[in-house]
Amino acid sequence: MYPSYDKSKKRCKAARKTLTNVVPDLEKIDENSPLEQRVEFVKAFQELNNAYESLVTYDDYNDDMETSKALQEQVKTLENYLGVYNAVKGSLMEEEGEGGEAEPDFS
């Protein structure tokens, strides 16, 4: 059974908070950041992205998107972090391909 729309919104809000706690300033993370920080960032971004993708499947989403500043901020966070996420994820995948230590699968 799928969660309610309200539970999905709470999940999305919590995921955004986690992401902005892990990396409050986008200028503080890039492909040269410490491995652990990059892994935490990728996982937090993926959770927010998954929560958002789940949220948009509900009919109520479109109505809320027009009126909810919080929801608009969550979408803006995704958009702002996307480029950094792709660069950081790419750096992790490159390291994995170089035969370094076994890293989590981010694909």
N, C-alpha and C positions, 0 to 999 in steps of 0.2 A: 504494500500500500504506500502511496506517495504521501509526503508530508503536506500539511495545509499550506496555503499561501502565506499566512502569517509566520509559520515556522520557517518557511523558505526565506522570507524577508529577514528574519532574525539571524539565520545562518549567514546570509549575505553581509549583513551589518557586522557580525562578529568576525567574519573573514576579512573584511576591509580593515577593521580595527587591528587585527593580528598583523596584516601586511604593513600597515603604517607604523606599527610598533617595531617590527623587524627592521624596516627601512623607512624612517620618518622623512629622510631627505634623499631624493634620487641621486644627488651628486655624491652621496656617500657610498655608493655601490657601483661596481662595474666588473668587467671580466677579469680584473686584476685583484679584486678583493679576496680576503681569505676564503678558503674553500668552504668552511662551515657556514660562513655568512651567506655565501652564494647559494648553498643548498637550502638553507632556511628561507631565503628570499624566493627561490623557485617554488618550493613547496607552498609557501603562503600565497603567492600569486596564483598558483594552480587551484588552490582551494577557493579563492575569491572568484576566479573565472568559472569554476564548476558550479559554485553557488549561484552565480549570476545566470549561467546558462539554464539552470533549473528554474530560476525565478521567471524568466521570460516566457516559459511555457504556459503560464497562467493568464487567463483572460483579464484579471484585475491589474496586471502589470502595466498595460497601456494607459489606463486611467491614472494609476499612481505615478507613472513617469511624467505625466503632464503637471501634476500638482505637488509631488513630493520632492523637496529640495534634497533630503537625505538620499533618496534613490538616485537622483541626478548626480550627486557627489560620488556615489559608489561607481557609477558608470564612468564618470570623469577620472576617478582613480585608476580604473582599468585602462582607460585610454592613455593616461599619462605614464603608467608603468610598463606598458606593452613593449615599447622599443628596448628599454633596459632589460626587461625579462628575456626577450629574444637574444640579446647579446650575452647575457649571463648564462642562459641555458646553453647557448652555442659553445661558450667557453668550457662548460662542464662536459659537454659531449665530446669536445676536442680532447680534453684531458683523458677521458675514458678511452678514446681511440688511440691515444699514445701509449697505452699499456700501463698506465698508472694503477693505483689501487682501484679495486672494484668500487664503483660509485653507484648510487641508486639510478634506476632507469627513468629518465625524464622525457622519453618520447611519448 
